[in-house]
């Protein structure tokens, strides 16, 4: 016996009958359940794309009489994670009455404001521009999605004919039009002219499907998309290559990662000419098939078709003319070679803006590319934060899927430039951008903090993440690092955090860690040399092995981590920060402290030397001098606490009070105090300070800098 699950090959059937039964009678809950299932399959709709709705009778709060209410995904959000708070609930009769005041397509933006007069649930999310597309279709449950397979047909040169033949007239067609009130009326007209259809294809845009129940709607959606995907795969299989054949061979995976890591910081520097950007790299098989193809040069400049794809990937990608095996070791030469390509792209974007702008269009936005294609290697995307960069990559892969399908069944067509501009610079989209929260201070910045799985390093990484930075956690202790990563992901999300094992005394380990950082985020802006150990012994008791270990970790480690990081900072060409966690012991000649104290003094002077050398590169180098940071710190392991207690003639238990009492402020220093000092250096207010040291010790007179 064939089950519902068995009939689908190209989409995921995820409906759980028991789960749905537990929601029976609550149509809004069933709407959310269906929406989350659909959003969980990127073949059905992309992140943030599409919307879903249901209609039901509910009591009017003023009269108590039953009235029809439409619940629909509100502005923004993602159906895969949609909750009730993300829905707009509106009186359906009032939405229909808006037709009496609608004066035509030039009034589209004003109609959105009138949606607010139709709100039923005062806790509603703001209604989206797609609201009337659901309102004028009479079905209880409706899905509007952007499946790659459906858009491939919708974006094909003869998509209307293919749709008609494939579904035997059971799927209607509405030509491309920007979403709005008029499109809602055209959907109603299509249904009126084609009674009995099970859905409508929107040219270059997406798919509408429906049902009388949540389950019927879900199944109808899956069946239509499955049929589209099956048809396309049959056509693709019949072709030797959907993109005209292979033009170049992909490099090996090892070489792809090597080249991507070498080039990403340079690309990030160019893309960050106006705003600091975070990168994402992928060498997904679908990307490689496209970028290595004969038809890349024809298809890439055309841009995307679906508005959701276009809004996140820009008018078109930048295609690099660099051989997959090119020598990328000379940064200056690579920058010289890429500069004209970026200048040409920026000029192209400016020309596009000038040619298409309206008198009331918003000012031109950042003209740098979002998507950069490197044939033979992979795809880079750059955006304001990691999530946006990653999602841009997902959307361009959606666009590749669409081009692949359209080329297999017919010929791909993109949105006309003017239509694309009207979407990108739509005043409603601009208003949405203006309503977004102001970016945090470190948004777009990438920070590597050594020894950040606990203690001071963890506090610094957490402070930076709280302020918007992407952070790379690292440590030698794998279990400790894993626990820290889990904690950070729970608090900040997976896009903002990465972890890597790092031994600051091992050059190979350092190089590998930085390659990981670059591949994950595109580069680095902030390097904090925090990893350390402490040994408290008199010079007579100090062993040579202990002496070497202190200098290897504190001094050599700071040197090696900084040296490798400076290479990346220079490739980017946008400046950066190095902060060294030194100590008050760098200037105070305390008892039983020759190894640790002298190593800290070396760290302090290396800070000044690096600051003097790197100023021309706009790389600031500063130091923070803590003292007696006890909480959650590795510094107290290995006998340090016992050694310091012995030196001062007190017990280990009395150390915190002893340290606080000897300070001018009578304060215990905690890791968060050091984190705040680091943020002071990198947060922008001290961007003209370098070669400085900031004491965070509660006030130790002997440590005053002279």
C-alpha positions as CSV (number, residue, x, y, z in Angstrom):
1,X,0.0,0.0,0.0
2,X,1.3,3.4,-1.0
3,X,1.4,5.9,1.9
4,X,1.5,9.7,1.6
5,X,5.2,9.6,2.5
6,X,6.0,7.1,-0.3
7,X,4.5,9.3,-3.0
8,X,7.0,12.2,-2.6
9,X,10.6,12.0,-3.8
10,X,11.5,15.7,-4.3
11,X,9.8,17.2,-1.2
12,X,9.6,16.1,2.4
13,X,6.3,14.8,3.7
14,X,6.5,15.7,7.4
15,X,2.8,15.7,8.6
16,X,2.3,13.8,11.9
17,X,-1.3,12.8,12.1
18,X,-1.2,12.4,15.9
19,X,0.3,15.9,16.3
20,X,-2.3,17.4,14.0
21,X,-5.1,15.6,15.9
22,X,-3.9,17.2,19.1
23,X,-4.5,20.6,17.4
24,X,-7.9,19.7,16.0
25,X,-10.4,22.6,16.5
26,X,-7.7,25.2,16.6
27,X,-7.3,26.4,13.0
28,X,-4.6,29.0,13.9
29,X,-2.5,26.3,15.6
30,X,-2.9,24.1,12.6
31,X,-1.9,27.0,10.4
32,X,1.3,27.4,12.4
33,X,2.0,23.6,12.3
34,X,1.6,23.5,8.5
35,X,3.7,26.6,8.1
36,X,6.6,25.3,10.2
37,X,6.6,22.0,8.2
38,X,6.7,23.8,4.9
39,X,9.4,26.2,6.1
40,X,11.5,23.2,7.2
41,X,12.1,22.1,3.6
42,X,14.2,24.7,1.6
43,X,13.0,23.0,-1.6
44,X,9.5,24.3,-0.8
45,X,10.4,27.9,0.2
46,X,13.5,29.9,1.1
47,X,14.3,31.5,4.4
48,X,11.9,34.3,5.1
49,X,10.1,33.7,1.8
50,X,6.4,33.0,1.2
51,X,3.4,33.3,3.5
52,X,0.5,31.2,4.7
53,X,-3.0,31.9,5.9
54,X,-6.3,30.5,7.2
55,X,-9.8,31.9,7.5
56,X,-12.2,31.1,10.3
57,X,-15.3,32.5,12.1
58,X,-14.5,34.3,15.4
59,X,-16.7,36.4,17.7
60,X,-16.6,40.2,17.0
61,X,-15.3,41.7,20.2
62,X,-17.8,44.5,20.0
63,X,-21.0,42.7,19.0
64,X,-20.2,39.1,19.9
65,X,-21.5,38.1,16.5
66,X,-19.4,35.6,14.4
67,X,-17.3,37.3,11.8
68,X,-14.8,35.9,9.3
69,X,-11.2,36.6,10.3
70,X,-8.1,35.9,8.2
71,X,-4.9,34.9,10.0
72,X,-1.8,35.4,7.7
73,X,1.9,35.7,8.1
74,X,2.7,39.3,9.0
75,X,5.5,41.4,7.7
76,X,9.0,39.8,8.0
77,X,9.7,36.5,9.8
78,X,10.1,33.0,8.4
79,X,7.3,30.4,8.1
80,X,9.8,27.7,9.3
81,X,9.8,29.4,12.8
82,X,6.5,31.2,12.6
83,X,4.7,31.7,15.9
84,X,1.3,33.2,16.6
85,X,3.0,36.5,17.4
86,X,4.2,36.6,13.8
87,X,0.7,36.5,12.4
88,X,-1.6,39.3,11.4
89,X,-5.3,38.7,12.1
90,X,-7.7,40.9,10.0
91,X,-11.5,41.3,9.5
92,X,-12.0,39.7,6.1
93,X,-15.1,41.8,5.2
94,X,-13.1,45.0,5.9
95,X,-10.3,43.8,3.6
96,X,-12.9,43.2,0.9
97,X,-14.4,46.7,1.5
98,X,-11.0,48.3,0.7
99,X,-11.8,47.5,-3.0
100,X,-14.3,50.4,-2.9
101,X,-11.5,52.9,-2.1
102,X,-8.8,51.4,-4.3
103,X,-8.0,53.8,-7.2
104,X,-5.5,51.6,-9.1
105,X,-2.0,50.4,-9.1
106,X,-0.4,53.8,-8.3
107,X,-2.2,53.6,-4.9
108,X,-0.5,50.3,-3.8
109,X,1.7,51.8,-1.0
110,X,-1.2,53.7,0.5
111,X,-3.3,50.5,0.6
112,X,-0.8,48.9,3.0
113,X,-1.5,51.7,5.5
114,X,-5.3,50.9,5.2
115,X,-4.7,47.3,6.2
116,X,-4.2,48.6,9.8
117,X,-7.9,49.6,9.8
118,X,-8.8,46.0,9.2
119,X,-7.0,44.5,12.2
120,X,-9.0,42.1,14.4
121,X,-6.4,41.0,16.9
122,X,-4.7,44.1,18.4
123,X,-1.6,42.0,19.1
124,X,-1.1,41.4,15.4
125,X,2.1,41.6,13.6
126,X,2.1,44.4,11.0
127,X,0.2,43.1,7.8
128,X,2.4,42.5,4.8
129,X,2.0,43.6,1.2
130,X,0.9,40.1,0.4
131,X,-2.2,40.3,2.6
132,X,-4.7,40.9,-0.2
133,X,-3.3,38.0,-2.2
134,X,-4.8,35.8,0.4
135,X,-7.9,37.9,1.1
136,X,-9.4,37.7,-2.4
137,X,-9.1,33.9,-2.7
138,X,-12.1,32.2,-1.1
139,X,-10.3,29.2,0.4
140,X,-10.0,28.4,4.1
141,X,-6.2,27.6,3.9
142,X,-3.7,29.1,1.4
143,X,0.0,28.6,0.9
144,X,2.1,31.1,-1.1
145,X,5.6,29.6,-1.5
146,X,8.7,30.0,-3.6
147,X,9.7,26.5,-4.5
148,X,12.7,26.3,-6.8
149,X,11.0,23.8,-9.1
150,X,7.9,26.0,-9.5
151,X,9.9,29.2,-10.0
152,X,12.0,27.4,-12.7
153,X,8.8,27.0,-14.6
154,X,7.5,30.4,-13.8
155,X,10.9,31.9,-15.0
156,X,11.0,29.9,-18.2
157,X,10.5,31.7,-21.5
158,X,7.3,29.8,-22.2
159,X,6.4,29.1,-18.6
160,X,2.6,29.7,-19.1
161,X,2.4,27.1,-21.8
162,X,4.4,24.6,-19.8
163,X,2.2,25.1,-16.8
164,X,-0.9,24.6,-18.8
165,X,0.3,21.4,-20.4
166,X,1.9,20.0,-17.3
167,X,-1.2,20.4,-15.1
168,X,-3.8,20.0,-17.8
169,X,-5.3,23.4,-17.0
170,X,-5.6,22.7,-13.2
171,X,-3.0,25.4,-12.3
172,X,-3.7,29.0,-13.4
173,X,-1.2,31.6,-14.5
174,X,-0.8,35.3,-13.6
175,X,2.0,37.2,-15.3
176,X,4.7,38.9,-13.2
177,X,3.5,41.8,-11.2
178,X,4.9,43.3,-8.0
179,X,2.9,42.1,-5.0
180,X,0.1,44.3,-3.8
181,X,-3.7,45.0,-3.9
182,X,-3.9,44.7,-7.7
183,X,-2.2,41.4,-7.8
184,X,-4.8,40.1,-5.2
185,X,-7.5,41.2,-7.6
186,X,-5.8,39.5,-10.5
187,X,-5.6,36.2,-8.5
188,X,-9.3,36.4,-7.9
189,X,-9.9,37.1,-11.6
190,X,-7.7,34.1,-12.6
191,X,-9.8,31.8,-10.3
192,X,-13.0,33.2,-11.7
193,X,-11.9,32.5,-15.3
194,X,-10.6,29.1,-14.4
195,X,-13.0,27.5,-11.9
196,X,-11.9,24.3,-10.3
197,X,-8.1,25.0,-10.5
198,X,-6.0,23.8,-7.6
199,X,-3.4,26.6,-7.7
200,X,-2.0,29.6,-9.5
201,X,1.6,30.1,-10.8
202,X,2.9,33.6,-10.6
203,X,5.2,34.5,-13.5
204,X,8.9,34.7,-12.3
205,X,7.6,34.7,-8.7
206,X,6.1,31.7,-7.1
207,X,3.1,29.5,-6.4
208,X,-0.3,29.8,-4.7
209,X,-2.0,26.6,-3.6
210,X,-5.0,26.0,-1.2
211,X,-7.4,23.6,0.5
212,X,-10.4,23.5,2.7
213,X,-8.4,22.1,5.6
214,X,-4.8,22.6,6.8
215,X,-4.0,19.0,5.7
216,X,-5.7,19.3,2.3
217,X,-3.7,22.5,1.7
218,X,-0.5,20.9,2.8
219,X,-1.0,17.9,0.5
220,X,-2.0,20.0,-2.4
221,X,1.1,22.1,-2.1
222,X,3.4,19.1,-1.9
223,X,1.7,17.4,-4.9
224,X,2.0,20.4,-7.1
225,X,5.7,21.1,-6.2
226,X,6.5,17.4,-6.6
227,X,5.0,17.4,-10.1
228,X,7.0,20.4,-11.0
229,X,10.2,18.9,-9.6
230,X,9.6,15.5,-11.3
231,X,9.0,17.2,-14.7
232,X,12.2,19.3,-14.4
233,X,14.4,16.4,-13.3
234,X,13.2,14.4,-16.3
235,X,14.2,17.2,-18.6
236,X,17.5,17.7,-16.8
237,X,18.4,14.0,-17.0
238,X,17.7,14.1,-20.8
239,X,20.4,16.8,-21.1
240,X,24.1,16.3,-21.0
241,X,24.6,19.4,-18.9
242,X,21.9,21.9,-17.9
243,X,24.3,24.8,-18.2
244,X,25.8,24.0,-21.6
245,X,28.6,21.8,-20.5
246,X,31.7,22.1,-18.3
247,X,34.0,24.9,-19.2
248,X,36.6,24.4,-16.5
249,X,37.4,21.7,-13.9
250,X,36.9,22.3,-10.2
251,X,40.0,22.3,-8.1
252,X,40.3,19.6,-5.5
253,X,38.5,20.2,-2.2
254,X,41.8,20.8,-0.4
255,X,42.8,23.3,-3.1
256,X,39.4,25.0,-3.1
257,X,39.7,25.7,0.7
258,X,43.3,26.8,0.3
259,X,42.4,29.3,-2.4
260,X,39.2,30.5,-0.7
261,X,41.1,31.1,2.6
262,X,43.8,33.0,0.7
263,X,41.3,35.2,-1.2
264,X,38.5,35.8,1.2
265,X,40.1,38.5,3.3
266,X,41.0,40.5,0.1
267,X,37.4,40.2,-1.1
268,X,36.1,41.2,2.3
269,X,38.3,44.3,2.2
270,X,36.8,45.4,-1.1
271,X,33.3,44.6,0.0
272,X,33.8,46.6,3.2
273,X,34.6,49.8,1.5
274,X,31.5,51.4,3.0
275,X,30.4,49.1,5.8
276,X,32.2,46.3,7.6
277,X,30.9,43.0,6.1
278,X,31.0,39.4,7.2
279,X,31.6,36.7,4.7
280,X,30.4,33.2,3.9
281,X,31.9,30.6,1.6
282,X,30.4,27.5,0.0
283,X,31.6,25.0,-2.6
284,X,28.3,23.3,-2.8
285,X,28.1,20.9,-5.8
286,X,25.2,23.0,-7.3
287,X,27.4,26.1,-7.1
288,X,30.4,24.3,-8.7
289,X,28.2,23.0,-11.6
290,X,27.0,26.5,-12.3
291,X,30.3,28.5,-11.9
292,X,32.3,26.0,-14.0
293,X,29.8,25.9,-16.9
294,X,29.9,27.2,-20.4
295,X,26.7,29.3,-19.8
296,X,28.0,31.1,-16.7
297,X,28.9,34.2,-18.6
298,X,25.4,34.4,-20.1
299,X,23.4,33.5,-17.1
300,X,25.2,35.3,-14.2
301,X,24.7,38.9,-15.5
302,X,21.0,38.3,-16.0
303,X,20.4,38.2,-12.3
304,X,17.6,36.4,-10.5
305,X,13.9,36.2,-11.1
306,X,12.1,35.7,-7.8
307,X,11.9,39.0,-5.9
308,X,12.9,37.2,-2.6
309,X,16.1,35.9,-4.3
310,X,16.9,39.3,-5.8
311,X,16.4,41.4,-2.7
312,X,19.1,39.3,-0.9
313,X,21.6,38.8,-3.7
314,X,21.5,42.1,-5.6
315,X,21.1,42.8,-9.3
316,X,23.8,40.3,-10.3
317,X,27.0,38.6,-9.0
318,X,30.6,39.5,-9.6
319,X,32.4,36.8,-11.5
320,X,36.1,36.7,-10.8
321,X,38.5,36.2,-13.7
322,X,41.2,34.4,-11.8
323,X,42.4,30.9,-12.5
324,X,41.6,28.2,-9.9
325,X,45.3,27.5,-9.5
326,X,46.4,31.2,-9.5
327,X,49.2,32.1,-7.1
328,X,47.5,34.2,-4.4
329,X,50.5,34.7,-2.2
330,X,51.3,38.3,-3.3
331,X,48.5,40.4,-1.7
332,X,49.4,43.6,-3.5
333,X,49.3,42.0,-6.9
334,X,46.0,40.3,-6.2
335,X,44.5,43.6,-4.9
336,X,45.7,45.4,-8.0
337,X,44.2,42.7,-10.2
338,X,40.8,42.8,-8.4
339,X,40.5,46.6,-8.0
340,X,39.3,47.2,-11.6
341,X,36.7,44.4,-11.4
342,X,35.2,45.9,-8.2
343,X,35.3,49.4,-9.7
344,X,33.5,48.1,-12.8
345,X,30.9,46.4,-10.7
346,X,30.3,49.6,-8.6
347,X,30.0,51.6,-11.8
348,X,27.5,49.1,-13.2
349,X,25.4,49.3,-10.1
350,X,25.5,53.1,-10.1
351,X,24.5,53.2,-13.8
352,X,21.6,50.8,-13.0
353,X,20.5,53.0,-10.1
354,X,20.7,56.2,-12.3
355,X,18.8,54.6,-15.2
356,X,16.0,53.2,-13.1
357,X,15.5,55.6,-10.2
358,X,12.3,57.5,-9.6
359,X,12.0,61.1,-8.3
360,X,11.2,59.8,-4.8
361,X,13.6,56.8,-4.8
362,X,15.8,56.3,-1.7
363,X,19.5,57.2,-2.0
364,X,21.7,54.6,-3.7
365,X,22.8,51.9,-1.3
366,X,26.1,50.2,-1.0
367,X,27.3,49.5,-4.6
368,X,29.5,46.5,-3.7
369,X,28.5,43.0,-4.7
370,X,26.8,40.6,-2.3
371,X,27.6,37.4,-4.4
372,X,31.1,36.7,-5.7
373,X,31.7,33.7,-7.9
374,X,35.2,32.2,-8.3
375,X,35.1,29.6,-11.1
376,X,36.7,26.3,-10.1
377,X,36.6,27.3,-6.4
378,X,33.2,28.3,-5.1
379,X,30.9,31.2,-4.0
380,X,31.5,34.0,-1.5
381,X,28.7,36.1,-0.1
382,X,29.2,39.2,2.0
383,X,26.6,41.0,4.2
384,X,26.2,43.0,7.4
385,X,26.3,39.9,9.6
386,X,26.9,36.1,9.2
387,X,23.3,35.1,9.1
388,X,22.5,37.5,6.3
389,X,25.6,36.4,4.3
390,X,24.7,32.7,4.8
391,X,21.1,33.3,3.8
392,X,22.2,35.3,0.7
393,X,24.2,32.2,-0.3
394,X,21.2,30.0,0.2
395,X,19.1,32.3,-2.0
396,X,21.6,32.3,-4.8
397,X,21.7,28.5,-4.7
398,X,17.9,28.8,-5.0
399,X,18.5,31.0,-8.0
400,X,20.9,28.5,-9.5
401,X,18.3,25.8,-9.1
402,X,15.8,28.0,-10.9
403,X,18.2,28.7,-13.7
404,X,19.1,25.0,-14.0
405,X,15.4,24.0,-14.3
406,X,14.4,26.8,-16.6
407,X,17.3,26.1,-18.9
408,X,16.5,22.4,-19.0
409,X,12.8,22.9,-19.9
410,X,13.1,26.0,-22.0
411,X,15.1,29.2,-21.6
412,X,15.7,31.2,-18.4
413,X,14.4,34.7,-18.1
414,X,15.2,37.2,-15.3
415,X,13.3,40.1,-14.0
416,X,13.6,43.2,-16.2
417,X,16.0,45.7,-14.7
418,X,13.3,48.3,-14.0
419,X,11.1,45.7,-12.2
420,X,14.1,44.6,-10.2
421,X,14.9,48.2,-9.2
422,X,11.3,48.8,-8.3
423,X,11.5,45.9,-5.9
424,X,14.9,46.8,-4.5
425,X,14.1,50.5,-3.9
426,X,10.4,50.1,-3.1
427,X,9.5,52.7,-0.6
428,X,7.8,50.0,1.5
429,X,11.0,48.1,1.6
430,X,12.9,51.2,2.5
431,X,10.5,51.9,5.4
432,X,11.0,48.3,6.6
433,X,14.8,48.9,6.5
434,X,14.4,52.2,8.5
435,X,12.4,50.4,11.1
436,X,15.1,47.8,11.8
437,X,17.1,48.2,15.0
438,X,20.3,50.2,14.8
439,X,23.3,47.8,14.4
440,X,25.2,47.1,17.5
441,X,28.7,48.6,17.8
442,X,30.6,45.5,16.8
443,X,28.1,44.3,14.1
444,X,30.1,43.3,11.1
445,X,33.3,42.6,13.1
446,X,35.0,39.3,13.6
447,X,37.0,38.6,16.8
448,X,39.4,35.8,17.7
449,X,40.1,35.6,21.4
450,X,42.8,33.1,22.4
451,X,42.0,31.0,25.5
452,X,38.4,31.9,25.3
453,X,36.7,28.7,26.7
454,X,36.8,30.1,30.2
455,X,37.9,32.9,32.6
456,X,39.0,36.2,31.1
457,X,38.9,35.0,27.5
458,X,35.4,33.8,27.7
459,X,34.2,37.0,29.3
460,X,35.9,39.0,26.5
461,X,34.3,36.8,23.8
462,X,30.9,37.1,25.4
463,X,31.2,40.9,25.7
464,X,32.1,41.2,22.0
465,X,29.3,38.8,21.0
466,X,26.8,40.9,23.1
467,X,27.9,43.9,21.1
468,X,27.3,42.2,17.8
469,X,30.7,40.7,16.8
470,X,31.1,37.2,15.4
471,X,33.4,35.4,17.8
472,X,35.8,32.5,17.4
473,X,36.2,30.5,20.6
474,X,39.4,28.5,21.1
475,X,41.2,26.5,23.7
476,X,43.5,23.5,24.2
477,X,40.9,21.7,26.3
478,X,38.4,20.2,23.9
479,X,35.7,19.5,26.5
480,X,35.9,22.9,28.0
481,X,35.8,24.4,24.5
482,X,32.7,22.3,23.5
483,X,30.9,23.5,26.6
484,X,31.7,27.1,25.9
485,X,30.5,26.8,22.3
486,X,27.2,25.2,23.4
487,X,26.6,28.0,25.9
488,X,27.4,30.7,23.3
489,X,25.3,29.2,20.5
490,X,22.4,29.0,23.0
491,X,22.8,32.7,23.8
492,X,23.8,34.2,20.5
493,X,22.9,31.6,17.8
494,X,24.9,29.4,15.5
495,X,25.8,32.1,13.0
496,X,27.6,34.3,15.5
497,X,29.9,31.7,17.0
498,X,32.5,29.2,15.9
499,X,35.1,27.2,17.9
500,X,38.5,25.8,17.0
501,X,41.2,24.0,19.0
502,X,44.2,26.2,19.1
503,X,47.7,25.8,20.6
504,X,49.3,29.2,20.6
505,X,52.8,27.7,20.6
506,X,52.2,25.7,17.4
507,X,52.5,27.5,14.1
508,X,50.5,24.8,12.2
509,X,47.7,25.0,14.8
510,X,47.6,28.8,14.5
511,X,47.6,28.8,10.7
512,X,44.8,26.2,10.7
513,X,42.7,28.2,13.2
514,X,43.0,31.3,11.1
515,X,42.1,29.4,7.9
516,X,39.0,28.2,9.8
517,X,38.1,31.8,10.8
518,X,38.5,33.1,7.3
519,X,36.5,30.3,5.7
520,X,33.7,30.8,8.2
521,X,33.6,34.6,8.4
522,X,35.7,36.0,5.6
523,X,38.5,37.5,7.7
524,X,39.2,38.9,11.2
525,X,39.1,42.4,12.7
526,X,40.0,41.9,16.4
527,X,42.7,39.7,17.8
528,X,42.9,39.3,21.6
529,X,46.0,37.6,22.9
530,X,44.7,36.2,26.2
531,X,45.9,32.6,26.4
532,X,48.3,32.2,29.2
533,X,49.7,30.3,32.2
534,X,51.2,31.5,35.5
535,X,54.0,30.1,37.6
536,X,54.9,31.7,40.9
537,X,58.4,30.7,42.1
538,X,61.6,32.3,43.2
539,X,64.4,32.4,40.7
540,X,66.2,29.7,42.7
541,X,63.2,27.4,42.5
542,X,62.4,28.1,38.9
543,X,63.2,25.4,36.4
544,X,64.3,26.0,32.8
545,X,61.3,24.0,31.6
546,X,59.0,26.3,33.5
547,X,60.8,29.4,32.2
548,X,60.5,28.1,28.6
549,X,56.9,27.2,29.0
550,X,56.0,30.7,30.2
551,X,57.8,32.4,27.4
552,X,56.5,30.0,24.8
553,X,52.9,30.6,25.7
554,X,53.0,34.3,26.8
555,X,55.6,35.9,24.5
556,X,56.1,33.5,21.6
557,X,52.4,32.7,21.5
558,X,51.5,36.4,21.4
559,X,54.1,36.9,18.6
560,X,53.0,34.0,16.5
561,X,49.2,34.6,16.8
562,X,49.7,38.3,16.1
563,X,52.0,37.6,13.1
564,X,49.6,35.3,11.4
565,X,46.7,37.6,12.1
566,X,48.5,40.7,10.8
567,X,48.8,38.9,7.4
568,X,45.0,38.7,7.2
569,X,44.4,42.2,8.5
570,X,46.8,43.6,5.8
571,X,45.0,41.5,3.1
572,X,41.7,43.2,4.1
573,X,43.2,46.7,4.1
574,X,40.6,48.0,6.5
575,X,42.6,48.2,9.7
576,X,41.8,46.3,12.9
577,X,42.7,45.8,16.5
578,X,45.1,43.7,18.5
579,X,44.6,43.7,22.2
580,X,47.1,41.9,24.4
581,X,46.1,40.8,27.9
582,X,49.3,41.6,29.9
583,X,49.4,42.2,33.7
584,X,50.3,44.7,36.3
585,X,53.2,42.3,36.9
586,X,54.7,43.7,33.7
587,X,55.7,46.9,35.7
588,X,55.6,45.7,39.3
589,X,58.6,43.8,40.7
590,X,56.7,41.5,43.0
591,X,58.1,38.6,45.0
592,X,58.6,35.1,43.6
593,X,57.7,36.2,40.1
594,X,60.8,36.4,37.8
595,X,59.5,34.1,35.0
596,X,55.9,35.3,34.8
597,X,56.7,39.0,35.5
598,X,59.5,39.2,32.9
599,X,57.4,37.4,30.3
600,X,54.6,39.9,30.9
601,X,57.1,42.8,30.5
602,X,58.1,41.3,27.2
603,X,54.4,41.1,26.2
604,X,54.0,44.8,27.1
605,X,56.9,46.0,25.1
606,X,56.0,43.8,22.1
607,X,52.7,45.6,22.2
608,X,54.4,49.0,21.8
609,X,56.7,47.7,19.1
610,X,53.8,46.3,17.1
611,X,51.8,49.5,17.5
612,X,54.8,51.5,16.1
613,X,55.1,49.1,13.1
614,X,51.4,48.7,12.2
615,X,50.1,52.3,12.5
616,X,50.4,52.8,8.7
617,X,48.1,49.9,8.2
618,X,45.5,51.4,10.6
619,X,46.0,48.4,12.9
620,X,45.8,49.5,16.5
621,X,47.7,47.5,19.2
622,X,46.9,48.1,22.8
623,X,47.3,46.3,26.2
624,X,45.1,45.7,29.2
625,X,46.8,45.1,32.5
626,X,44.6,43.1,34.9
627,X,45.5,42.0,38.4
628,X,44.3,39.2,40.5
629,X,41.4,38.0,38.4
630,X,40.3,35.0,40.3
631,X,36.9,33.9,39.1
632,X,36.8,31.0,36.6
633,X,40.4,31.5,35.6
634,X,43.0,28.9,34.6
635,X,45.6,31.2,36.1
636,X,44.9,29.8,39.6
637,X,45.7,26.2,38.6
638,X,49.1,24.7,38.6
639,X,50.2,26.1,42.0
640,X,49.9,29.8,41.2
641,X,47.5,30.6,44.0
642,X,49.6,28.6,46.5
643,X,52.7,30.4,45.2
644,X,51.2,33.9,45.6
645,X,49.8,33.1,49.0
646,X,53.2,31.8,50.1
647,X,54.8,35.0,48.8
648,X,52.5,37.2,50.8
649,X,52.4,35.0,53.9
650,X,48.7,34.3,53.8
651,X,46.3,31.4,53.0
652,X,44.9,30.7,49.6
653,X,41.4,31.4,51.0
654,X,42.5,34.9,52.0
655,X,43.9,35.9,48.6
656,X,40.7,37.6,47.2
657,X,40.3,39.8,50.2
658,X,44.1,40.5,50.3
659,X,44.1,41.6,46.7
660,X,41.1,43.8,47.1
661,X,42.4,45.4,50.3
662,X,45.7,46.4,48.7
663,X,43.9,48.4,45.9
664,X,43.0,52.1,46.1
665,X,39.3,51.2,45.3
666,X,39.2,48.2,47.6
667,X,37.6,46.1,44.7
668,X,37.9,42.5,43.6
669,X,38.6,42.3,39.9
670,X,36.4,39.9,37.8
671,X,36.7,38.7,34.2
672,X,33.9,41.1,33.0
673,X,36.0,44.0,34.1
674,X,38.8,43.0,31.7
675,X,36.2,42.4,29.0
676,X,34.9,45.9,29.4
677,X,38.4,47.3,29.1
678,X,39.0,45.4,25.8
679,X,35.7,46.7,24.5
680,X,36.7,50.2,25.3
681,X,39.7,49.8,22.9
682,X,37.8,48.1,20.1
683,X,34.3,49.7,20.3
684,X,35.1,52.8,18.3
685,X,35.5,55.5,20.9
686,X,39.3,55.0,21.1
687,X,39.9,54.4,17.4
688,X,42.7,56.9,17.4
689,X,44.6,55.3,20.3
690,X,47.4,52.8,19.8
691,X,50.4,51.7,21.9
692,X,48.5,52.3,25.1
693,X,48.0,50.2,28.2
694,X,44.9,50.3,30.4
695,X,45.2,49.1,34.0
696,X,42.3,47.2,35.4
697,X,43.5,46.4,38.9
698,X,41.4,48.4,41.3
699,X,44.2,50.9,41.6
700,X,47.6,49.5,42.5
701,X,50.0,52.4,43.0
702,X,53.1,50.5,42.2
703,X,51.6,49.6,38.8
704,X,51.0,53.2,37.7
705,X,52.5,53.7,34.3
706,X,55.2,56.3,34.1
